[in-house]
């Protein structure tokens, strides 16, 4: 079956490039998407995100940067533009400053970030993207060339968002390392002492660094990650709420429900109902 082939490709591939108009539904619904950074680039199109009631949506060049494991819904393609998905393995792990900048432009601590770019900047990005797509379409493409072109493409986006730059220093590298540790261990270990020990610094110092760089403590970031996974499971899985609580290692459902409400101001039941209604009524928007 085609759908199984796409799933196999996602599990085995480091990069996935498609024209949005021809992007198969099997990809859009594939749970394997969770491992990918996604660039959704609309060209002369209306935005996907909801706008204020008193604002009229306008056509333009919109770039959506969606980090892995984020809660987003894009059920329908059919728009003019491209989809570029890649796994973290394609980033140069030795270049921690660059990797951290990538995390920042993808709003790694939020759901996604948005750029509206001018036609001139869009044309500049196109020159790099076209080379990358041309190589990708080859039967036996060079992963090294793809990696280099992807880095150039992302550096161009970083330059567009250069006003959000922070000075790279040893503490920025520690933030990057903390984020990697968090992705690996958040399901089982939810205390700051563990992460500080792995980084070779005190919990107090780790919290100082995280507050300076991300404006949150270690515990807040751990809880954010748990909530994010809970939302993703509620939207994208067939598990019951009680099963999700168990998967997230909450001993009892009431404790999970109180935890979820404390951090989102709504119960899991209310969030699930709201998400289902949103998807049904606005299937082509991001939530």
C-alpha positions in Angstrom: 0.0 0.0 0.0 1.2 3.5 -0.8 0.4 4.7 2.8 2.7 2.0 4.3 5.4 3.0 1.9 5.2 6.7 2.9 5.4 5.6 6.6 8.4 3.5 5.9 10.0 6.4 4.0 9.4 8.7 7.0 10.9 6.4 9.5 14.0 5.8 7.3 14.5 9.3 5.8 16.2 12.3 7.2 14.5 14.8 4.9 11.2 15.0 3.0 10.4 17.6 0.4 7.1 18.1 -1.4 5.0 20.7 -3.3 2.1 21.4 -1.0 -0.4 20.9 -3.8 0.8 17.3 -4.3 1.6 16.4 -0.7 -0.1 13.1 0.0 -2.6 12.9 2.9 -0.7 9.8 4.1 2.2 12.1 5.0 0.0 14.7 6.7 -1.7 12.0 8.9 1.5 10.0 9.5 2.5 9.9 13.2 6.1 9.8 12.0 5.8 13.5 11.3 6.5 14.1 15.0 10.2 13.5 14.6 10.6 16.2 11.9 11.2 19.9 11.9 8.8 21.3 9.3 9.0 24.4 7.1 5.6 25.1 5.6 6.2 27.9 3.0 3.1 29.4 1.4 3.7 31.5 -1.7 1.2 34.3 -2.4 -1.4 32.6 -0.3 -3.7 33.4 2.7 -2.2 32.5 6.1 -3.0 29.2 7.8 -3.1 30.7 11.3 -6.3 32.2 12.6 -6.4 36.0 12.5 -8.2 38.4 14.7 -11.9 38.8 14.0 -11.5 42.4 12.9 -8.5 41.6 10.7 -9.0 40.4 7.1 -6.5 37.7 6.0 -4.2 38.9 3.3 -2.2 37.0 0.7 1.5 36.9 1.0 4.6 34.8 1.4 4.2 33.0 4.8 6.7 30.7 6.4 5.7 28.5 9.3 8.4 26.9 11.3 7.1 23.9 13.3 9.5 22.1 15.7 9.3 18.4 16.4 6.6 17.0 18.6 4.6 20.2 18.4 0.8 20.3 18.5 -0.3 21.4 15.1 -3.0 20.4 12.6 -2.6 20.7 8.8 -5.1 18.2 7.4 -5.4 19.6 4.0 -2.8 20.8 1.6 -4.0 22.2 -1.8 -2.1 25.5 -1.2 0.6 27.1 -3.3 3.9 26.5 -1.7 6.3 23.8 -0.4 6.8 21.6 2.5 10.3 20.9 3.8 10.7 18.4 6.6 14.0 17.3 8.2 15.2 15.4 11.3 17.5 16.8 13.8 20.2 14.3 12.6 20.7 16.6 9.6 21.9 19.5 11.8 25.5 19.7 12.5 25.6 18.6 16.2 29.1 20.0 16.5 27.9 23.5 15.6 26.0 24.1 18.8 25.6 27.8 18.1 23.9 27.1 14.8 21.8 24.3 16.2 20.6 26.6 19.0 19.7 29.3 16.5 17.7 26.7 14.6 15.9 25.8 17.9 15.2 29.4 18.5 13.8 30.3 15.1 11.5 27.2 15.3 10.3 28.5 18.7 11.3 25.3 20.3 9.5 26.2 23.6 6.2 27.0 21.8 3.9 25.6 19.2 5.4 27.2 16.0 6.7 30.5 14.7 5.6 32.5 11.7 7.5 34.7 9.3 5.9 36.9 6.6 8.6 37.6 4.1 8.7 40.1 1.2 8.7 38.9 -2.4 12.4 39.9 -2.6 13.4 37.8 0.4 11.2 34.9 -0.8 13.1 35.0 -4.1 16.4 34.9 -2.3 15.3 31.8 -0.3 14.0 30.2 -3.6 17.5 30.2 -5.1 18.8 28.0 -2.3 15.7 25.9 -2.0 15.6 25.2 -5.7 19.2 23.8 -5.6 18.2 21.6 -2.6 15.1 20.3 -4.3 17.0 19.6 -7.5 19.5 17.5 -5.6 16.7 15.8 -3.6 14.9 14.7 -6.8 17.9 12.8 -8.0 17.6 9.0 -7.7 20.8 8.8 -5.6 21.2 12.3 -4.0 24.1 13.3 -2.0 23.2 13.7 1.7 26.2 15.8 2.2 25.1 18.3 -0.5 21.5 18.3 1.0 22.9 18.9 4.4 25.0 21.9 3.2 22.1 23.4 1.3 19.8 22.9 4.2 22.2 24.8 6.4 22.4 27.6 3.9 18.6 27.7 3.7 18.2 27.9 7.5 21.0 30.5 7.8 19.0 32.7 5.4 15.9 32.3 7.6 18.0 33.0 10.7 19.3 36.2 9.1 15.7 37.3 8.5 15.0 36.9 12.2 18.4 38.4 13.2 16.7 40.8 15.6 16.0 37.8 17.8 19.6 36.8 18.0 21.3 36.4 21.4 25.0 36.4 22.0 26.3 32.8 21.8 28.3 31.8 24.9 28.9 28.8 27.1 25.5 29.2 28.8 23.8 29.1 25.4 25.5 25.8 24.8 24.2 24.6 28.1 20.7 25.5 27.2 21.1 23.5 24.0 22.4 20.5 25.9 19.6 20.8 28.4 17.0 20.7 25.6 18.5 17.6 24.2 18.5 15.9 27.6 14.9 17.0 28.2 13.8 15.4 25.0 15.5 12.1 26.0 14.4 11.9 29.7 11.3 14.1 30.4 8.9 11.1 30.5 10.7 9.4 33.3 12.7 12.1 35.1 11.1 15.4 36.1 13.4 17.0 38.6 15.9 19.7 37.8 18.7 18.1 39.9 19.1 15.3 37.4 19.6 17.6 34.4 21.9 19.9 36.4 24.0 16.9 37.4 24.3 15.7 33.7 25.5 19.2 32.8 28.0 19.3 35.7 26.5 22.4 37.3 24.2 23.1 40.4 20.4 23.1 40.1 20.5 26.8 41.2 22.9 27.7 38.4 20.9 25.8 35.8 17.8 27.7 36.8 19.7 31.0 36.6 20.9 30.2 33.0 17.4 29.0 31.8 15.7 32.1 33.3 18.2 34.3 31.5 18.0 32.6 28.1 14.4 31.2 28.1 12.7 33.1 30.9 11.6 29.9 32.6 13.0 27.6 35.3 14.0 24.0 34.6 10.9 22.7 36.3 8.7 25.0 34.2 10.3 23.7 31.0 9.9 20.1 32.1 6.2 20.6 32.8 5.8 22.5 29.5 7.2 19.4 27.7 4.9 17.0 29.5 1.9 19.2 28.7 3.0 19.4 25.1 3.2 15.7 24.8 -0.2 15.4 26.5 -1.7 17.7 23.9 -0.1 15.9 21.1 -1.4 12.6 22.3 -4.9 14.0 22.8 -5.0 15.4 19.2 -3.1 12.8 17.3 -3.6 9.5 19.0 -6.5 7.1 19.6 -5.7 6.7 23.2 -8.3 7.5 25.9 -7.5 10.3 28.3 -6.8 7.7 31.1 -4.5 5.8 28.7 -2.6 9.0 28.0 -2.3 9.7 31.7 -0.8 6.3 32.1 1.6 6.7 29.1 2.8 10.0 30.7 3.5 8.1 33.9 0.8 9.6 36.1 -0.3 7.1 38.7 -3.9 8.2 38.7 -6.0 10.1 36.2 -7.3 12.7 38.6 -3.7 13.8 39.3 -3.1 14.1 35.5 -6.3 16.1 35.1 -5.3 18.5 37.9 -1.8 18.9 36.4 -3.2 19.6 32.9 -5.7 22.1 34.2 -3.1 23.9 36.3 -0.9 24.5 33.3 -3.5 25.1 30.6 -6.5 26.5 32.5 -8.8 23.8 31.1 -9.4 20.1 31.7 -8.2 17.5 29.3 -11.8 16.8 28.4 -12.4 20.4 27.4 -9.1 20.6 25.5 -10.0 17.5 23.5 -13.5 18.8 22.7 -12.1 22.2 21.6 -9.4 20.5 19.4 -11.9 18.2 17.8 -14.3 21.1 17.0 -11.4 23.2 15.7 -10.2 20.5 13.4 -13.7 19.8 12.1 -14.4 23.5 11.3 -11.0 24.8 10.3 -9.1 21.8 9.1 -6.6 23.9 7.1 -5.5 26.0 9.9 -2.9 25.7 12.6 -3.8 25.4 16.3 
